[in-house]
Amino acid sequence: MSNSEIEEFRKAFLNDFSKKGNDSVHPKDLERVKTDDDWLQRFLLHQENNMQNALNMLWVSLNWRKENNVNDINENTVKMDILCSGAFFPHGTDIDGCELLIFKCKRNIKGGVDQNEVRRCVIYWFERLERQTKGKKITIFFDMEGCGLSNMDMDFIKYLIGLFKEYYPYFLNLIIIFEMPWVLSAAFKIVKSWLPEKAIEKIKFVSKKDITTYVPPDQALKCWGGENDYSFSFVPEVILENGKVGGTVPSNNNKKVHFVDGSMSEVSASSVEKDVDGGALKVTPSGIITFVKDGNELVSTLELHNSDSNSHISYKLKTTSPEKFRVKPSTGCLAPGETAIVTVTLLQGFQLGGLSRDKFLVMSTHVDPSDVNNIDLSELWKNTSGRKINQHRLKCIQSGEVVKNGNPALVTGVQEGDNHNYNKLSASVAQLNSCQVELHRAIKTTQYYQIVTIFLVILLAIFISYILRINLKEISSSGYCKSEYHP
């Protein structure tokens, strides 16, 4: 496409813009129209060089971007727990070298999450990929292995298709559908009806047998039958002061975590977000602990579960700021399959401080069953030489916050009353969870006492029955007492 055609397209838009006024377009988008030839060329290519259709599409896209505040969507304005969940994320490239945006469909439960927040996170990835690839096409990869009807959200798929059709021109390379269950085949006939005829050709159904037809083996994940052992961990985007993309936070960050008793050194966000192998001790929540208001305190709870069916496990919690937090219990020992609830309270006087710099480390190690009854946990954790120590790292946020480049920032557009109600609800759920564990223990104790009581009652009944039988025998052997009657 010639530069003259792009310049003609630009002039046609600016002529319309002069009539509609400055408020019709977001300033950043206006600047992009004036300076980004590649972006304008994509509209023309999408509409097969039809100038008027491309102009109409450009205005539709610009109006949508302004109405949805697309230029303001970043890690500070989206739900980070959705981004960090791994439900959808970019990784690898297809056979044409186009970036894959992977959707783990099994993790989607229709109605389980606010769809508006999910859509904003999708836009976040679209915008981020546009910056990284400079507008090069991307491929949508639907990983549908193990999916059922509950995981199929037709409205969401229709929304995705609409993004490519109306707002992100010439941006779609392929739609790869991996291991689609037969029960969902009818649904995808409906999906095809939403696509233009040329776009239908972009849909490719694949399985583990033929995945390498569209995704090279070194780019295909191992769970797809490929060679790539990638495990998703969210990495914040780096935007330079001039507004250009500076890449992402490198995964081989030189800063390392150095643990000492009661604290740990300050670390980068990227190193904390990727969990270290926690071994058999399962920590819930797994990566971020949220503090919620409980009266005048900020409180969080952790559930520690020993998933090993044979071994006992001892655990210990450490933090970067031991002067800030009260942890109960900070150490303990779990029998096979046992669960413990740990309560972390932010002490008075520290509530106004940022929680983003505070990290927690949950350490665990196996304990010999013969030592369980006699072990001194404080001594065990003072001298861990020769022991394999598993680690699980957590970072702190306050309810109503999200993570921006690894640091919490207040969510905009949320009313104080909503936050207060959410905090109360979260605190109540945490309290219910703790009470449930205590109730479970109480029920087990009660069942034990009931069994003992029933056993004693049976023994007492046998004893009484024995005494009665002896008395009856004595009465029958002595005969009845007779008295003489004298008139």
C-alpha distance (Angstrom), angle and dihedral (degrees) to the residues before:
residue distance angle dihedral
M1 . . .
S2 3.79 . .
N3 3.79 125.3 .
S4 3.79 89.2 -123.4
E5 3.82 91.3 62.2
I6 3.81 91.4 50.4
E7 3.81 91.1 47.6
E8 3.80 90.7 49.5
F9 3.80 89.2 51.2
R10 3.81 90.8 50.0
K11 3.81 92.2 50.4
A12 3.82 91.2 50.2
F13 3.79 90.2 53.9
L14 3.82 94.6 45.6
N15 3.78 89.4 50.4
D16 3.83 89.8 55.7
F17 3.78 90.5 43.4
S18 3.82 92.5 55.5
K19 3.81 88.6 57.2
K20 3.84 96.3 45.4
G21 3.82 96.7 45.4
N22 3.79 137.7 -128.2
D23 3.80 94.6 -67.8
S24 3.80 92.8 63.4
V25 3.81 94.4 78.7
H26 3.80 135.6 36.3
P27 3.86 109.6 -107.1
K28 3.82 92.7 -122.8
D29 3.79 91.7 52.2
L30 3.81 91.2 47.2
E31 3.79 89.9 53.6
R32 3.79 89.4 48.6
V33 3.80 91.7 53.8
K34 3.79 90.1 51.0
T35 3.80 96.4 48.9
D36 3.83 111.5 21.1
D37 3.81 110.4 81.8
D38 3.80 92.8 172.1
W39 3.80 92.3 58.3
L40 3.81 92.9 51.0
Q41 3.79 90.7 46.1
R42 3.81 89.8 57.3
F43 3.83 90.9 59.7
L44 3.79 90.5 51.5
L45 3.80 92.8 47.2
H46 3.81 91.4 47.1
Q47 3.82 89.8 54.7
E48 3.83 94.0 41.1
N49 3.82 92.9 -111.5
N50 3.81 94.0 -55.0
M51 3.81 98.8 146.8
Q52 3.81 97.3 -160.4
N53 3.80 94.6 47.0
A54 3.81 90.0 47.7
L55 3.80 90.4 50.4
N56 3.80 91.7 50.3
M57 3.81 90.8 49.2
L58 3.80 91.4 48.6
W59 3.80 91.3 54.7
V60 3.82 92.1 46.4
S61 3.79 89.6 51.5
L62 3.81 94.2 46.5
N63 3.81 93.1 48.4
W64 3.81 90.7 49.4
R65 3.80 91.7 48.4
K66 3.79 91.5 52.1
E67 3.82 95.1 45.2
N68 3.81 91.8 49.6
N69 3.83 96.3 40.9
V70 3.79 89.1 -125.3
N71 3.81 93.1 166.8
D72 3.81 89.0 58.7
I73 3.80 95.8 51.7
N74 3.79 109.2 112.0
E75 3.80 140.8 124.4
N76 3.80 89.2 -68.1
T77 3.81 95.5 57.1
V78 3.80 105.4 40.1
K79 3.79 133.0 71.3
M80 3.77 103.1 -90.9
D81 3.79 93.2 -165.1
I82 3.82 87.3 65.0
L83 3.81 92.5 49.2
C84 3.81 91.6 46.2
S85 3.82 94.1 46.7
G86 3.80 93.3 79.2
A87 3.82 93.3 -130.8
F88 3.82 88.1 132.0
F89 3.79 130.6 3.3
P90 3.82 141.3 145.8
H91 3.78 120.3 -102.6
G92 3.78 136.5 147.3
T93 3.79 130.5 -6.6
D94 3.79 136.9 -94.2
I95 3.79 126.7 -120.6
D96 3.83 89.5 -80.1
G97 3.80 93.3 53.4
C98 3.82 93.2 -106.2
E99 3.81 119.3 143.3
L100 3.81 116.3 -102.5
L101 3.79 119.1 -130.7
I102 3.79 101.6 -161.2
F103 3.81 123.3 -153.6
K104 3.80 114.9 -164.7
C105 3.80 94.4 -153.7
K106 3.80 95.4 -174.0
R107 3.80 88.9 66.9
N108 3.79 91.2 58.7
I109 3.80 116.5 93.0
K110 3.78 110.4 -178.6
G111 3.79 110.1 -117.2
G112 3.79 92.6 10.2
V113 3.82 95.1 109.0
D114 3.80 133.9 30.3
Q115 3.81 101.5 -89.0
N116 3.81 92.9 -151.2
E117 3.79 89.4 60.3
V118 3.81 91.1 46.4
R119 3.80 90.7 52.1
R120 3.79 92.0 50.3
C121 3.81 88.6 53.5
V122 3.81 90.1 51.3
I123 3.81 89.5 52.2
Y124 3.81 88.4 49.2
W125 3.82 90.3 58.0
F126 3.82 92.3 43.8
E127 3.80 91.6 52.3
R128 3.78 93.0 43.6
L129 3.82 92.5 49.4
E130 3.80 90.4 48.0
R131 3.79 89.5 55.5
Q132 3.80 94.1 44.8
T133 3.80 97.3 45.2
K134 3.84 95.2 33.3
G135 3.78 90.2 -124.5
K136 3.79 98.1 -45.7
K137 3.81 114.2 152.3
I138 3.80 121.4 -88.5
T139 3.81 131.9 -154.4
I140 3.79 123.4 -131.7
F141 3.81 111.5 -138.5
F142 3.82 115.8 -164.1
D143 3.81 108.4 -162.9
M144 3.81 99.7 -160.4
E145 3.79 100.0 165.4
G146 3.80 109.4 140.5
C147 3.82 94.1 6.3
G148 3.79 125.5 147.6
L149 3.78 136.3 -173.2
S150 3.81 91.3 -80.2
N151 3.82 89.6 62.4
M152 3.80 94.8 52.3
D153 3.80 111.4 95.8
M154 3.80 107.8 -180.0
D155 3.81 93.4 -177.3
F156 3.80 90.9 56.0
I157 3.82 92.9 48.7
K158 3.80 89.8 48.4
Y159 3.80 88.8 51.3
L160 3.82 91.1 51.9
I161 3.80 91.8 50.6
G162 3.80 89.7 48.5
L163 3.80 91.0 55.9
F164 3.79 90.8 58.8
K165 3.80 95.3 40.2
E166 3.80 98.6 49.0
Y167 3.80 114.7 11.8
Y168 3.83 110.6 26.9
P169 3.81 106.6 47.3
Y170 3.79 122.8 -156.0
F171 3.80 89.9 -3.5
L172 3.82 102.9 119.1
N173 3.79 121.0 86.0
L174 3.82 104.3 166.4
I175 3.78 141.7 -14.9
I176 3.81 106.4 -140.3
I177 3.81 115.9 -166.6
F178 3.79 111.4 -164.2
E179 3.83 123.0 -157.2
M180 3.79 96.3 -17.8
P181 3.84 111.2 -166.1
W182 3.80 113.6 -122.2
V183 3.80 89.8 -124.5
L184 3.83 88.7 68.8
S185 3.81 97.1 48.4
A186 3.80 92.2 97.9
A187 3.80 90.5 53.6
F188 3.79 91.7 56.5
K189 3.78 91.4 53.1
I190 3.80 84.9 63.7
V191 3.80 90.3 47.6
K192 3.80 90.4 54.9
S193 3.79 90.2 54.8
W194 3.80 89.3 61.6
L195 3.79 93.2 56.3
P196 3.80 129.6 80.7
E197 3.80 114.4 -110.6
K198 3.81 92.5 -103.8
A199 3.79 91.7 50.0
I200 3.82 91.9 54.3
E201 3.79 87.5 66.4
K202 3.80 88.1 60.9
I203 3.84 93.0 64.5
K204 3.80 111.6 98.7
F205 3.80 123.3 -176.6
V206 3.80 112.5 -154.1
S207 3.79 140.6 169.8
K208 3.79 134.1 -165.6
K209 3.80 88.8 -83.8
D210 3.81 95.7 60.3
I211 3.82 104.0 21.4
T212 3.81 90.9 114.9
T213 3.81 89.6 64.4
Y214 3.78 88.5 78.0
V215 3.82 104.8 13.3
P216 3.84 120.9 46.6
P217 3.83 114.1 -121.1
D218 3.82 92.9 -114.9
Q219 3.84 89.7 53.2
A220 3.82 97.5 43.3
L221 3.80 115.2 91.7
K222 3.79 118.8 -115.9
C223 3.81 90.5 -116.1
W224 3.83 86.4 62.0
G225 3.79 92.0 50.7
G226 3.81 94.2 -95.7
E227 3.80 133.7 119.0
N228 3.81 101.4 -110.0
D229 3.82 112.3 107.2
Y230 3.83 94.4 -170.5
S231 3.80 116.6 151.7
F232 3.80 115.2 -162.9
S233 3.79 119.3 -110.0
F234 3.79 120.6 161.7
V235 3.80 113.6 -114.2
P236 3.83 117.3 -167.7
E237 3.78 119.4 -121.8
V238 3.79 118.3 -114.0
I239 3.81 115.3 -137.2
L240 3.81 115.3 -170.4
E241 3.78 122.6 -136.5
N242 3.81 90.7 -102.0
G243 3.79 89.0 58.5
K244 3.79 94.7 -107.2
V245 3.78 123.6 128.9
G246 3.77 112.5 -99.5
G247 3.79 95.1 -171.9
T248 3.77 124.4 -106.8
V249 3.75 133.5 -57.7
P250 3.82 102.9 -76.5
S251 3.76 115.7 -112.5
N252 3.81 92.0 -140.4
N253 3.77 93.8 62.9
N254 3.78 110.5 169.7
K255 3.78 93.7 -137.5
K256 3.77 109.6 99.8
V257 3.75 131.9 -168.2
H258 3.79 115.0 -108.2
F259 3.79 113.2 -168.6
V260 3.77 123.8 -156.3
D261 3.77 130.4 170.0
G262 3.79 110.1 -65.4
S263 3.79 97.5 -1.9
M264 3.76 147.0 40.0
S265 3.77 132.7 -145.7
E266 3.78 122.5 -97.4
V267 3.80 111.0 -86.9
S268 3.77 136.9 -172.5
A269 3.79 119.2 -94.8
S270 3.76 93.6 -117.5
S271 3.78 93.7 58.3
V272 3.79 92.2 49.6
E273 3.76 97.0 47.9
K274 3.78 93.3 62.1
D275 3.79 108.1 75.2
V276 3.77 119.3 -129.1
D277 3.78 113.5 -133.6
G278 3.79 105.3 -77.6
G279 3.79 93.9 -165.7
A280 3.79 117.2 -150.4
L281 3.80 92.6 -21.6
K282 3.80 108.6 94.6
V283 3.80 116.1 -158.6
T284 3.81 122.3 -157.6
P285 2.99 120.1 -131.5
S286 3.80 90.1 33.2
G287 3.81 105.1 -155.0
I288 3.79 114.1 5.2
I289 3.79 128.5 37.9
T290 3.78 115.6 -156.2
F291 3.80 121.9 -148.8
V292 3.78 115.5 -145.5
K293 3.78 131.6 -175.5
D294 3.79 115.9 -93.5
G295 3.77 106.2 176.0
N296 3.80 106.3 -55.0
E297 3.78 94.5 -19.1
L298 3.79 137.6 78.6
V299 3.78 108.8 -128.8
S300 3.79 136.8 180.0
T301 3.78 131.5 -179.1
L302 3.79 130.9 -149.5
E303 3.78 126.0 -161.5
L304 3.81 114.0 -145.8
H305 3.79 115.9 -166.2
N306 3.79 128.5 -174.5
S307 3.81 102.7 -141.1
D308 3.82 92.5 -179.4
S309 3.81 109.2 103.7
N310 3.80 93.9 -159.4
S311 3.82 111.1 33.5
H312 3.79 137.3 63.7
I313 3.81 116.5 -127.5
S314 3.79 130.1 -154.7
Y315 3.81 118.9 -155.0
K316 3.79 136.5 -166.4
L317 3.82 131.2 -172.4
K318 3.80 124.2 -144.3
T319 3.79 130.7 -178.9
T320 3.78 139.5 -167.1
S321 3.82 90.0 -123.3
P322 3.82 111.3 37.6
E323 3.81 89.6 167.4
K324 3.82 89.9 63.3
F325 3.78 103.2 50.0
R326 3.79 141.0 57.4
V327 3.81 111.1 -153.4
K328 3.80 120.6 -167.5
P329 2.95 114.7 -143.7
S330 3.80 101.2 7.2
T331 3.82 92.5 178.1
G332 3.76 134.0 24.6
C333 3.76 147.9 141.4
L334 3.80 125.4 -112.5
A335 3.78 126.2 -156.5
P336 3.83 118.2 -139.5
G337 3.82 108.8 -64.0
E338 3.82 92.8 4.0
T339 3.81 123.4 138.4
A340 3.80 129.3 -152.1
I341 3.80 130.8 -167.9
V342 3.80 116.7 -140.1
T343 3.80 119.0 -163.6
V344 3.79 119.2 -152.8
T345 3.82 116.3 -165.9
L346 3.79 126.0 -171.2
L347 3.80 105.8 -135.8
Q348 3.80 123.1 -122.4
G349 3.79 114.0 -86.9
F350 3.80 94.5 34.3
Q351 3.80 99.2 70.8
L352 3.79 94.7 97.1
G353 3.78 93.0 53.1
G354 3.80 120.4 96.3
L355 3.77 114.5 -95.7
S356 3.79 93.5 -159.9
R357 3.80 93.4 89.0
D358 3.80 93.1 51.9
K359 3.78 119.9 93.6
F360 3.79 134.5 179.1
L361 3.76 130.2 -148.3
V362 3.81 122.2 -158.3
M363 3.80 111.4 -161.1
S364 3.79 125.6 -170.8
T365 3.77 138.5 179.9
H366 3.79 136.1 177.9
V367 3.80 118.4 -101.7
D368 3.79 125.8 -151.2
P369 3.85 108.6 -112.0
S370 3.81 90.3 -132.4
D371 3.82 90.1 59.3
V372 3.82 98.0 47.0
N373 3.81 97.3 93.9
N374 3.80 95.5 43.6
I375 3.81 102.8 34.4
D376 3.81 120.9 121.8
L377 3.82 104.2 -146.0
S378 3.80 94.2 -162.2
E379 3.81 90.3 55.6
L380 3.79 91.8 43.7
W381 3.80 92.1 57.2
K382 3.81 93.7 42.4
N383 3.78 90.3 60.1
T384 3.81 113.4 33.7
S385 3.80 97.4 152.7
G386 3.77 111.7 137.9
R387 3.81 92.9 18.5
K388 3.79 127.2 111.3
I389 3.80 106.3 -123.5
N390 3.80 118.2 -161.4
Q391 3.79 117.6 -156.7
H392 3.79 134.6 -154.9
R393 3.82 119.0 -174.4
L394 3.78 126.9 -153.2
K395 3.78 134.5 -178.7
C396 3.78 126.6 -151.0
I397 3.78 131.6 -122.2
Q398 3.78 132.9 167.1
S399 3.80 120.0 -120.6
G400 3.80 108.7 -90.9
E401 3.80 93.0 34.9
V402 3.79 132.7 104.7
V403 3.76 131.3 -163.6
K404 3.78 120.7 -97.0
N405 3.80 112.8 -174.1
G406 3.77 87.5 -25.3
N407 3.80 94.2 -48.4
P408 3.81 125.6 99.6
A409 3.77 119.1 -112.9
L410 3.79 128.6 179.6
V411 3.77 116.4 -96.5
T412 3.75 112.3 -118.8
G413 3.78 123.3 -136.4
V414 3.83 95.8 32.2
Q415 3.74 116.8 121.5
E416 3.76 121.0 -129.0
G417 3.79 92.3 -123.2
D418 3.81 90.8 54.7
N419 3.80 90.7 51.1
H420 3.79 91.0 48.5
N421 3.81 92.0 51.3
Y422 3.80 91.1 45.8
N423 3.79 91.0 49.9
K424 3.79 91.6 50.4
L425 3.80 90.8 48.0
S426 3.82 92.8 48.2
A427 3.80 91.3 48.3
S428 3.80 90.5 48.6
V429 3.80 91.7 50.1
A430 3.80 90.6 49.5
Q431 3.79 90.3 48.9
L432 3.82 91.2 47.9
N433 3.78 90.0 50.6
S434 3.79 91.0 52.6
C435 3.80 91.5 45.4
Q436 3.80 90.2 49.7
V437 3.79 91.2 56.8
E438 3.81 91.3 47.5
L439 3.81 90.2 46.7
H440 3.79 90.5 51.1
R441 3.80 90.3 53.1
A442 3.82 91.2 46.4
I443 3.80 91.0 50.6
K444 3.80 91.6 51.2
T445 3.82 90.2 49.4
T446 3.81 90.9 47.6
Q447 3.80 90.7 49.8
Y448 3.80 89.4 52.2
Y449 3.81 92.0 51.6
Q450 3.80 90.9 45.8
I451 3.80 91.1 54.5
V452 3.82 90.9 48.3
T453 3.83 90.8 47.3
I454 3.82 92.8 49.7
F455 3.78 89.8 49.1
L456 3.82 91.7 51.2
V457 3.82 91.8 46.7
I458 3.80 89.9 52.6
L459 3.81 90.5 49.7
L460 3.82 90.3 48.3
A461 3.81 91.5 49.2
I462 3.81 90.9 50.7
F463 3.81 90.4 48.4
I464 3.84 93.4 49.4
S465 3.79 90.9 45.9
Y466 3.80 89.6 51.6
I467 3.84 92.5 50.3
L468 3.81 92.0 48.3
R469 3.77 92.2 50.9
I470 3.82 91.0 52.0
N471 3.83 91.7 49.5
L472 3.80 92.1 48.6
K473 3.78 91.1 51.8
E474 3.83 91.3 51.0
I475 3.80 91.8 50.2
S476 3.79 94.1 47.8
S477 3.84 92.8 48.3
S478 3.86 95.5 50.4
G479 3.83 94.3 49.9
Y480 3.82 127.1 -142.7
C481 3.84 120.2 -50.4
K482 3.82 111.6 -117.1
S483 3.82 124.8 -160.1
E484 3.86 125.1 -159.3
Y485 3.78 119.6 -122.2
H486 3.85 119.1 -139.2
P487 3.79 116.6 -171.2
